[in-house]
Amino acid sequence: MRVSCVRLGAEFLKGLIGLRILFTCIPWRSHFQALVPLAWALQAAGHEVRVASGPELTDAITASGLPAVPVGSDEPVIEKLDALLVPEVMAKVQELAERGDLLTDLAENREEELTWERLRWGYQMTQRTQAAMNDAMVEELVEYCRWWQPDLVLWDWLSHAGAIAATAVGVPHGRTLTELDVVGRMRRHFLRVRQEQAPEDREDPLGDWLGEWAQKFGAEFSEEMVTGQFAIEQMVGSMRLESPSPHLPLRYVPYNGPSVVPHWARRDPAKRRVLATYGLSLEQAERHQATSLEQMQGMLDALADLDIELVVTLPEQFQRELERVPGNTRLVEFVPLHAVVPSCSAVIHHGGVPGFLEAIAHGVPQLVIGRAVPDIGERGPRLERSGAGLWIRGDAPEDLDGGRVREQLVRLLEEPSFGEAAGRLGQELAAQPSPAEVVRELERIVDRSGSR
């Protein structure tokens, strides 16, 4: 009787304090930051929120005011990914690069390019990458879920450890997306072409990996472990890729981590302000950088005579290596995007979602440079079709020279149509459901699942 009373009391208290929501994220700061506004909204609605990730992200999580659940090893995720670059992989990449083939381009949608060779090799690499980022977290994460008993697991689209844990404990789970869902579309291509192969050749590296983890905890693989039972999508709706999976649109709300608004950003600029930012990529190893120091110098030189205030975010070690800094340029290590973008006439960036959506949110034209993010092969053209910005693909090195950047930036500054189109996209983004509204949808999902 005493045990029954204790259980009833625990269930009663659980009902009073709301749902238990677990966010899971690979230890990558920009991916975590995209989750924070929704996590805050859940807390404000009276729900318990926890964020599980590798130990290297603990400080970033706690700095946001959210409780961290460190799981897995201390080895940095960058080192785990670099360890994948064994000679056979590098040889394959070099072979493909020499013939101009972006075999692992997740935005590829041309039927003639979706060969079984391309898809199979791409999913072999996807499985290795996912295992490197997630495997160390899984066992501790499942153990924690069995003890804490979350009502809902929300996992960043690269963080399949969350899908594994939710499957292991039998609770609803959803995938959170900031970029276009090119991953989901590529998965559909893979499954279709795989079905056309002889039965003995129907390899599925990603499904096999997830299935092995599921079986370890007494569960079975399903495609929901790849796609989530639903997806929360922050991308502006008119750019979204159609998908058969249920989705919840979410208004973009900026969170750039702990930050201070500098004095120069507290007043209107004397000249047209242009922000050039490359996110966190320049802090990583050389192969993860969106632009080289040579390209950065070329851009500064090419823009030196424009009557603008150019604000460039650049780590201090790179600032020291520049040969010239023009008089119209202000170098800063970091500035919160939402503090400076509203005062800008244009934004230059590498395609990262924070810069992309921040510019849209404030109706600022943008220039996207390069192919550093997986969905930009789809998002770049969609940006150009919207009229709100331009994209330099950068498939050839000469595409990224300073003269090309200058030419495109001048268009953004001088042609009013770009600002008008950016304003329309901003209005569309503002009309998407707020985090508080999405909270109510998540509550309904849990109610329908009967997990409470």
Buried (B, 14 or more C-beta within 10 A) or exposed (E): EEEEEEEEEEEEEBEEEBBBBBBBBBBBBBBBBBBBBBBBBBBEBEBBBBBBBBBBBBEBBEEBEBBBBBBBBEBEBBEBBEEEEEEEBEEBBEEBEEEEEBBBBBBBBEEEBBEBEBBBBBBBBBBBBBBBBBBBBBBBBBEBBEEBBBBBBBBBBBBBBBBBBBBBBEBBBBBBBBBBBBBBBBBBBBBEBBEEEEEEEBBBBBBEBBBEBBEEBEBEBBEBBBBBBBBBBBBBEEBBBEBEBEBBBBBBBBBBBEEEEBEBBEEEBEEBBBBBBBBBBBBBEEEBBBBEBEBBBBBBBBBBEBEBBBBBBBBEEBBEEBEEBEEBBBBBEBBBBBBBBBBBBBBBBBBBBBBBBBBBBBBBBBBBBBBBBBBBBBBBEBBEEBBBBBBBBBEEEEEBBBEBBBEBBBBBBEEEEBBEBBBBBBEBBBEBBBBBBBBEBBBEBBEEBEBB
